[in-house]
């Protein structure tokens, strides 16, 4: 397989609409976006531990690790490490990753691949190191709506202060990264604008990616949706519906004024950066008592909710042990 010229990456914080955008773009006849890969998150700092990938033994070891990754197993690639190695035109880290995505795209009858993994927002420099010509679509959603949505799922932080810090971290990560690349390499879109006018946003993205334009109706995900995108309908139920503007500002009905105040105290500057109006003039951060309560909620109650998920815990432990055994400083050339 020839090396892809221009892969693209959809990034943004969790619960910002990245999966919805993924389903619409994947409806394009040329574009393939597999389920979240987490490659750059799971393998960060370990690439050099595999040695020179021009050596067949090292190459096969790296490919086997990729194919055995708990997340990538969900792709159901049905390919051996040996067969994938034979398809790699370049025997290096970007060559293998590109070949992996291309294999998936070819299976779907597509010619160009993209990746949608929110966690990769924190690994953009690694991605750019391997794919200097890549393009990036940064999807931003009002952090207070993110807080309302994220507080209802079992994974991740569950209190407004922690969610505000996480959302802020993702915003600041992309702000820092976009200063290091050319303006032609990134496109920032507010999720609210996508919900209000998906047709215009889809055309804008197509022009940015330099692909043939498709209409909104051609990209309606009800007919193109692949179930392997989602963990459950309770988490991504909106994928089965057209964009719903009632999702905009839902935090005003679901969050208390105190929760809104705490979020704005933590990440108000970032909200204003993307022109989200604040509800409070001088918001106060969490008090000492609130911090203790938040700590208990995040660490103890969340642990209780995960006790029954033994398979998840086992895979996390395996991942941690692998990282500990292979940890090596990531050296850029």
JOJOPE-V672773 format. One record per backbone hydrogen bond with DSSP energy under -1.0 kcal/mol. CO is the residue of the C=O (numbers start at 1). NH is the residue of the N-H. E is the energy in kcal/mol with one decimal. If there is no record, write none. Layout:
{{CO/NH/E} {CO/NH/E}}
This chain:
{{7/135/-1.7} {8/115/-2.1} {9/137/-2.6} {11/139/-2.6} {17/21/-2.2} {18/22/-2.2} {19/23/-2.0} {20/24/-1.5} {21/25/-2.5} {22/26/-2.5} {25/28/-1.9} {30/111/-1.2} {30/112/-2.4} {32/114/-2.2} {38/42/-3.1} {39/43/-2.3} {43/46/-2.0} {45/328/-1.5} {46/49/-1.3} {47/50/-1.4} {48/51/-1.4} {52/55/-1.6} {55/59/-2.6} {56/60/-2.6} {57/61/-1.9} {58/62/-2.2} {59/63/-2.5} {60/64/-2.6} {61/65/-2.0} {62/66/-2.1} {63/67/-2.8} {64/68/-1.9} {66/69/-1.2} {69/73/-2.1} {71/74/-1.2} {72/75/-1.6} {73/76/-1.4} {80/84/-2.4} {81/85/-2.4} {82/86/-1.7} {90/92/-1.2} {92/96/-2.3} {93/97/-2.4} {94/98/-2.6} {95/99/-2.0} {96/100/-2.3} {97/101/-2.2} {98/102/-2.6} {99/103/-2.2} {100/104/-1.6} {101/105/-2.6} {102/106/-3.0} {103/107/-1.8} {104/108/-1.3} {105/110/-2.9} {106/109/-1.3} {112/32/-2.4} {115/10/-3.2} {117/120/-2.1} {118/121/-2.1} {119/122/-1.8} {120/123/-1.7} {123/127/-2.0} {124/128/-2.8} {125/129/-2.0} {126/130/-1.7} {127/131/-2.9} {131/134/-2.0} {135/9/-2.3} {136/187/-2.4} {137/11/-2.7} {138/189/-2.7} {140/191/-3.8} {142/146/-2.0} {143/147/-2.3} {144/148/-1.8} {145/149/-2.2} {146/150/-3.4} {147/151/-1.8} {149/152/-1.4} {150/153/-1.3} {159/163/-2.4} {160/164/-2.2} {161/165/-1.9} {162/166/-2.2} {163/167/-2.9} {164/168/-2.5} {165/169/-2.2} {166/170/-2.0} {167/171/-2.2} {168/172/-2.8} {169/173/-2.0} {170/174/-1.8} {171/175/-2.2} {172/176/-2.3} {173/177/-2.0} {174/178/-2.6} {177/180/-2.3} {182/185/-2.1} {185/136/-2.8} {187/138/-2.9} {189/140/-2.8} {190/194/-1.7} {191/195/-2.2} {192/196/-1.9} {193/197/-2.2} {197/201/-1.9} {198/202/-2.6} {199/203/-2.0} {200/204/-2.1} {201/205/-2.4} {202/206/-2.4} {203/207/-2.2} {204/208/-2.0} {205/209/-2.6} {206/211/-2.4} {220/223/-1.2} {221/225/-2.7} {226/229/-1.8} {227/230/-1.2} {232/236/-2.3} {236/239/-1.8} {237/240/-1.6} {238/241/-1.7} {244/247/-1.8} {245/248/-1.7} {247/250/-1.1} {249/252/-1.6} {250/253/-1.5} {250/254/-1.6} {251/255/-2.8} {256/260/-2.3} {257/261/-2.3} {258/262/-2.3} {259/263/-2.3} {260/264/-2.4} {261/265/-2.0} {262/266/-1.7} {263/267/-3.1} {264/268/-1.4} {267/271/-1.8} {268/272/-2.4} {269/273/-1.6} {270/274/-1.0} {271/276/-2.5} {272/275/-1.9} {287/291/-2.3} {288/292/-1.8} {289/293/-2.2} {290/294/-2.8} {291/295/-2.3} {292/296/-2.2} {293/297/-2.3} {294/298/-2.8} {295/299/-2.5} {296/300/-1.7} {296/301/-1.8} {300/304/-2.0} {301/305/-1.9} {306/309/-2.0} {308/310/-1.3} {309/313/-2.3} {310/314/-2.8} {311/315/-2.1} {312/316/-2.2} {313/317/-2.4} {314/318/-2.3} {315/319/-2.2} {316/320/-2.6} {317/321/-2.7} {318/322/-2.3} {319/323/-2.5} {320/324/-2.3} {321/325/-2.0} {322/326/-1.5} {323/327/-1.3}}
